[in-house]
């Protein structure tokens, strides 16, 4: 599918034009006093401010969420943080696992994304009461209770939530969930109401049911390809930008990587990887050392994984003269790649990618492809000096 290159081999993704990806877990459970566990009303609606913390990034969202438990439906409005103008709206039908994405008057019907789980109505039976507290001061504050629970569902790993003691209205929520990568969401509820105040938030355009796009074919890379890449690696405590050139021959099961100076574009070092034998040749300043393949160099997957999910089409640049690309995402792509989001052109050339993977430390990598070619333009990239020496044995 897309090359995996860190220092020369990772994989990655482009963002969806339809749907942002905040924690989406919103209100999963509720809690009340030390004696009584709260349940949410059958219908509710609330504004929310959410901060999402993932590996190497932080993002803030303003949204409005509405839930109808008896109809098994929810609706979400994503709002501009400053103007509060609606940017997009999503209606979820949990009974049919269907999702309606509505943006700028256009509507697309699709399978429900894994991000959108149905908010649970009541605190789980094993939820633990933490403490009572006052929101604000002791004289005129708001009396509340704080609860927590762990391993609530397969994806919701931990939740801590504060509720008013008088009405069981949610105040704040802190969740950790795992959809292949662990992400933390911190929510503040604003103007929570025990009713649906704007029923039109659930409206679905009549055209939406007839606007089901045909399944997108999953792309495969050509048998031989070569491309320049700019790469940004974000890891705990450090960030690095790289310029490199990658060549891949699937028939010979070999890859080659040139690490380039970002200003002069001169070669700093070169790597040739034999995936059959697990061998790596490191060539720098005419010297060559042979050793076992580094964990950094995963073999680029030639085709999109079977579990890849189409996200959306969008334009790089403007709709008039921009470049139309398709965004895809997948989880647990390989032993090391935990999440992948990638953009492909209509000819199945990779455009950009973002990946989160784990090689003992969690890394987030962003890649932009430049001058991608469906052939090997410089075969000498794969040359290995005859005098390539083995790494000296460990003492």
Legacy VTK file of the C-alpha trace (Angstrom):
# vtk DataFile Version 3.0
C-alpha trace
ASCII
DATASET POLYDATA
POINTS 395 float
0.000 0.000 0.000
2.036 2.992 1.120
5.668 2.881 2.110
6.444 2.741 5.767
9.378 4.992 6.395
10.920 6.274 9.567
14.300 7.613 8.914
13.301 5.897 5.757
10.316 3.617 6.108
6.876 4.444 7.556
3.328 4.784 6.532
0.727 7.409 7.088
-2.560 9.184 6.359
-4.432 12.284 5.220
-7.342 13.775 7.137
-10.990 13.393 6.218
-12.835 16.323 4.736
-16.145 15.181 6.174
-15.515 14.068 9.704
-13.244 15.252 12.425
-12.125 12.598 14.864
-12.514 13.730 18.433
-12.947 11.220 21.223
-16.547 10.608 20.138
-17.139 8.708 23.330
-18.921 11.711 24.710
-21.049 10.576 27.625
-20.610 6.849 28.035
-21.730 6.458 31.608
-23.139 8.625 34.328
-22.763 8.846 38.067
-24.610 10.587 40.871
-24.078 10.424 44.625
-22.109 8.055 46.785
-25.336 6.067 47.292
-26.945 6.278 43.846
-25.517 5.825 40.371
-26.982 8.275 37.859
-28.688 7.514 34.570
-29.105 10.011 31.754
-32.591 11.035 30.578
-34.197 9.296 27.605
-33.503 12.373 25.489
-30.760 14.933 26.021
-28.814 17.620 24.201
-25.670 19.520 25.147
-22.856 21.679 23.848
-19.384 20.320 24.567
-15.836 21.585 24.527
-13.438 18.728 23.928
-9.670 18.399 23.981
-8.233 15.306 22.312
-4.724 14.152 23.218
-3.144 11.517 21.017
0.412 10.357 20.323
2.222 13.546 19.331
-0.785 15.830 18.877
-3.470 17.800 20.697
-6.682 19.135 19.153
-9.641 21.139 20.466
-13.266 20.813 19.305
-16.562 22.555 19.898
-19.601 20.414 19.188
-23.264 19.884 19.999
-24.488 16.366 20.758
-28.075 15.108 20.981
-29.233 11.617 21.945
-32.580 9.782 21.677
-32.263 6.436 23.449
-35.712 5.099 22.548
-35.163 5.805 18.840
-31.557 4.608 19.107
-30.276 7.691 17.284
-27.791 10.484 17.896
-26.849 13.702 16.124
-23.661 15.759 16.276
-22.920 19.279 15.038
-19.261 20.264 14.641
-18.894 24.006 15.237
-16.223 26.596 14.503
-14.370 27.329 17.731
-14.628 31.129 17.332
-17.733 31.871 15.233
-19.751 28.824 16.415
-20.905 28.381 12.796
-21.773 24.816 11.833
-18.992 23.122 9.853
-20.603 19.709 9.450
-23.329 17.543 10.938
-23.622 13.794 11.469
-26.726 11.724 12.216
-26.176 8.222 13.606
-28.627 5.327 13.481
-27.280 2.774 15.957
-30.002 0.220 15.075
-28.712 -0.079 11.497
-25.100 1.044 12.084
-25.661 3.812 9.558
-24.086 7.255 9.469
-25.266 10.329 7.532
-22.554 12.929 6.832
-24.025 16.335 5.986
-21.700 19.156 4.901
-22.561 22.309 2.919
-25.935 20.876 1.950
-24.424 17.652 0.613
-25.245 14.360 2.282
-23.564 10.961 2.072
-24.888 7.793 3.684
-22.220 5.397 4.945
-21.589 2.615 7.482
-21.172 3.951 11.005
-17.536 4.735 11.773
-15.856 2.947 14.661
-15.336 6.323 16.361
-19.051 6.742 17.022
-20.158 4.454 19.819
-23.570 4.714 21.390
-23.404 6.638 24.684
-24.404 4.311 27.517
-27.345 5.543 29.527
-26.270 4.578 33.061
-23.068 4.151 35.014
-21.805 0.549 34.917
-22.530 -1.610 37.943
-18.874 -1.717 38.965
-18.351 2.071 38.761
-16.452 3.455 41.744
-17.490 6.569 43.645
-14.490 8.882 44.168
-15.716 11.935 46.077
-18.167 14.790 46.386
-16.900 18.260 45.489
-18.019 21.823 44.802
-17.842 23.373 41.343
-16.826 26.924 42.238
-16.671 28.102 45.866
-18.100 26.535 48.996
-20.527 29.426 49.557
-22.303 29.494 46.194
-20.804 26.568 44.269
-22.513 23.671 42.571
-22.478 20.396 44.506
-21.243 17.478 42.414
-19.989 13.892 42.638
-17.091 12.235 40.830
-17.093 8.629 39.555
-14.748 6.362 37.612
-14.759 2.987 35.871
-12.256 0.917 33.908
-12.549 -1.518 30.986
-16.116 -0.430 30.350
-16.168 -1.749 26.739
-13.637 -3.236 24.336
-12.562 0.280 23.370
-13.407 2.433 26.419
-10.548 1.667 28.769
-11.112 4.260 31.494
-13.641 6.972 32.339
-13.856 9.585 35.082
-16.922 11.815 35.137
-18.436 14.468 37.353
-22.199 14.944 37.770
-24.366 17.382 39.627
-25.848 15.739 42.728
-29.253 17.378 42.367
-30.063 16.492 38.732
-27.409 13.996 37.562
-26.414 16.397 34.783
-22.903 15.674 33.465
-20.325 18.401 34.124
-16.953 17.042 32.994
-15.651 13.803 31.563
-12.166 12.338 31.091
-11.899 9.200 28.955
-9.158 6.977 27.596
-10.069 4.721 24.710
-8.251 2.452 22.278
-9.174 2.024 18.621
-5.728 0.715 17.730
-4.104 3.818 19.245
-4.738 5.134 22.730
-6.336 8.568 22.871
-7.504 10.701 25.762
-10.560 12.963 25.537
-11.379 15.702 28.072
-14.918 17.124 27.861
-16.811 19.981 29.467
-20.611 19.985 29.102
-22.362 23.309 28.492
-26.143 23.944 28.679
-26.968 20.268 29.182
-30.745 19.763 28.761
-32.951 16.741 29.510
-34.791 17.183 26.219
-34.143 17.717 22.517
-34.135 21.498 22.084
-33.551 21.545 18.304
-35.244 18.533 16.696
-33.927 19.587 13.275
-30.463 18.421 14.332
-31.723 14.919 13.432
-33.042 15.910 9.985
-31.681 13.885 7.070
-31.956 15.358 3.545
-34.290 13.344 1.323
-31.531 12.950 -1.244
-29.221 11.260 1.256
-30.773 7.789 0.992
-30.209 7.841 -2.766
-26.723 9.286 -2.465
-24.839 6.148 -1.557
-21.465 6.159 -3.315
-20.355 2.894 -4.918
-17.652 1.023 -3.031
-14.251 2.530 -3.676
-11.693 0.119 -5.113
-8.726 -0.343 -2.812
-5.501 0.862 -4.396
-2.356 -1.162 -5.023
1.049 0.335 -5.707
2.870 -0.677 -8.917
5.363 -3.560 -8.848
8.200 -1.030 -9.054
8.068 2.561 -7.853
10.272 5.424 -6.750
9.455 8.682 -4.965
10.901 11.596 -3.026
9.320 12.117 0.383
9.262 14.758 3.080
8.696 13.191 6.451
7.950 14.586 9.909
8.432 12.279 12.874
6.814 13.188 16.205
7.827 11.143 19.234
7.784 11.722 22.993
10.228 14.561 23.590
11.447 15.128 20.033
10.411 15.998 16.471
12.465 15.524 13.314
12.011 16.493 9.648
13.562 14.354 6.909
13.975 14.445 3.142
14.492 11.094 1.468
14.059 9.099 -1.719
12.567 5.609 -1.630
12.592 2.906 -4.303
10.745 -0.431 -4.093
10.906 -3.609 -6.219
8.180 -6.005 -5.073
9.219 -8.743 -7.546
12.739 -8.821 -6.087
11.502 -8.059 -2.565
14.014 -5.240 -2.153
13.872 -1.596 -1.129
16.350 1.263 -1.310
16.395 4.536 0.625
18.498 7.663 0.125
18.616 10.067 3.085
19.159 13.581 1.699
20.266 16.920 3.114
17.105 19.021 3.382
18.824 22.153 2.018
21.394 20.926 -0.532
19.547 17.664 -1.322
22.903 15.903 -1.360
22.960 12.267 -0.303
23.985 11.750 3.326
23.596 7.985 3.403
21.926 5.152 1.526
20.264 1.933 2.643
19.487 -1.178 0.596
17.097 -3.644 2.252
16.688 -7.311 1.268
13.340 -8.303 2.809
13.833 -11.980 1.834
16.956 -12.412 3.930
16.262 -9.692 6.503
19.539 -8.001 5.515
20.319 -4.285 5.434
23.261 -2.587 3.688
24.252 0.805 5.131
26.340 2.875 2.717
27.857 6.195 3.834
30.787 8.076 2.256
31.747 5.037 0.184
31.845 2.726 3.185
29.401 -0.162 3.437
28.372 -2.239 6.426
26.075 -5.271 6.279
23.760 -6.110 9.143
20.298 -7.410 10.068
17.341 -5.342 8.864
16.453 -2.595 11.330
13.011 -2.510 12.925
12.658 0.944 11.334
12.449 -0.576 7.866
9.123 -2.344 7.461
8.356 -3.599 3.982
5.950 -1.189 2.262
2.564 -2.880 1.842
1.707 -3.032 -1.839
-2.099 -2.961 -1.546
-4.505 -1.311 0.859
-5.225 -3.727 3.732
-8.504 -5.618 3.628
-9.793 -3.785 6.710
-9.119 -0.319 5.229
-12.126 2.017 5.390
-12.883 4.698 2.814
-13.284 8.081 4.522
-13.985 10.739 1.877
-12.991 12.326 -1.404
-11.548 15.837 -1.274
-9.555 18.316 -3.348
-5.941 19.297 -2.768
-6.298 22.981 -3.590
-9.609 24.343 -4.867
-12.570 22.502 -6.401
-12.075 24.333 -9.729
-8.478 23.366 -10.450
-7.554 21.180 -7.471
-6.409 17.581 -7.418
-9.069 15.072 -6.393
-7.852 12.461 -3.926
-9.419 9.807 -1.709
-8.763 9.401 2.014
-8.561 5.946 3.621
-7.898 4.736 7.148
-7.054 1.402 8.744
-6.163 0.054 12.183
-3.572 -2.534 13.198
-2.106 -2.662 9.698
0.980 -4.597 10.795
2.886 -5.557 13.917
4.181 -1.997 14.241
1.642 0.163 12.381
-1.288 0.747 14.729
-3.167 3.338 12.688
-2.879 4.526 9.097
-4.619 7.325 7.247
-3.549 7.908 3.665
-4.594 9.935 0.615
-4.431 8.398 -2.864
-4.947 10.020 -6.263
-7.438 8.665 -8.817
-4.513 6.854 -10.472
-3.632 5.244 -7.103
-0.509 7.336 -6.614
0.121 8.119 -2.932
-0.236 11.808 -2.073
0.196 12.022 1.684
-0.028 9.812 4.726
-0.065 9.837 8.517
0.718 6.793 10.632
0.934 5.931 14.296
3.123 2.977 15.021
4.829 1.295 17.895
8.406 0.028 17.838
8.854 0.156 21.585
7.988 3.863 21.568
4.867 5.396 20.023
5.581 7.551 16.964
3.408 9.705 14.722
4.739 10.188 11.205
3.499 12.460 8.432
4.622 11.914 4.826
4.207 13.929 1.624
5.084 12.221 -1.672
6.886 14.170 -4.402
7.432 13.043 -8.032
6.047 9.549 -7.407
6.843 7.332 -10.422
5.583 3.858 -11.341
9.101 2.721 -12.268
12.659 2.705 -10.947
14.228 5.860 -12.387
17.700 5.389 -10.869
18.558 1.664 -10.704
21.910 2.493 -9.089
19.995 3.157 -5.855
19.985 -0.605 -5.360
23.724 -1.143 -5.984
25.571 -2.799 -3.103
29.406 -2.407 -3.028
31.232 -5.712 -3.482
33.360 -5.039 -0.407
30.396 -4.486 1.947
31.558 -5.641 5.387
29.548 -7.219 8.134
28.875 -5.415 11.368
31.611 -6.311 13.863
30.454 -8.973 16.336
29.112 -7.770 19.649
31.566 -8.108 22.520
LINES 1 396
395 0 1 2 3 4 5 6 7 8 9 10 11 12 13 14 15 16 17 18 19 20 21 22 23 24 25 26 27 28 29 30 31 32 33 34 35 36 37 38 39 40 41 42 43 44 45 46 47 48 49 50 51 52 53 54 55 56 57 58 59 60 61 62 63 64 65 66 67 68 69 70 71 72 73 74 75 76 77 78 79 80 81 82 83 84 85 86 87 88 89 90 91 92 93 94 95 96 97 98 99 100 101 102 103 104 105 106 107 108 109 110 111 112 113 114 115 116 117 118 119 120 121 122 123 124 125 126 127 128 129 130 131 132 133 134 135 136 137 138 139 140 141 142 143 144 145 146 147 148 149 150 151 152 153 154 155 156 157 158 159 160 161 162 163 164 165 166 167 168 169 170 171 172 173 174 175 176 177 178 179 180 181 182 183 184 185 186 187 188 189 190 191 192 193 194 195 196 197 198 199 200 201 202 203 204 205 206 207 208 209 210 211 212 213 214 215 216 217 218 219 220 221 222 223 224 225 226 227 228 229 230 231 232 233 234 235 236 237 238 239 240 241 242 243 244 245 246 247 248 249 250 251 252 253 254 255 256 257 258 259 260 261 262 263 264 265 266 267 268 269 270 271 272 273 274 275 276 277 278 279 280 281 282 283 284 285 286 287 288 289 290 291 292 293 294 295 296 297 298 299 300 301 302 303 304 305 306 307 308 309 310 311 312 313 314 315 316 317 318 319 320 321 322 323 324 325 326 327 328 329 330 331 332 333 334 335 336 337 338 339 340 341 342 343 344 345 346 347 348 349 350 351 352 353 354 355 356 357 358 359 360 361 362 363 364 365 366 367 368 369 370 371 372 373 374 375 376 377 378 379 380 381 382 383 384 385 386 387 388 389 390 391 392 393 394
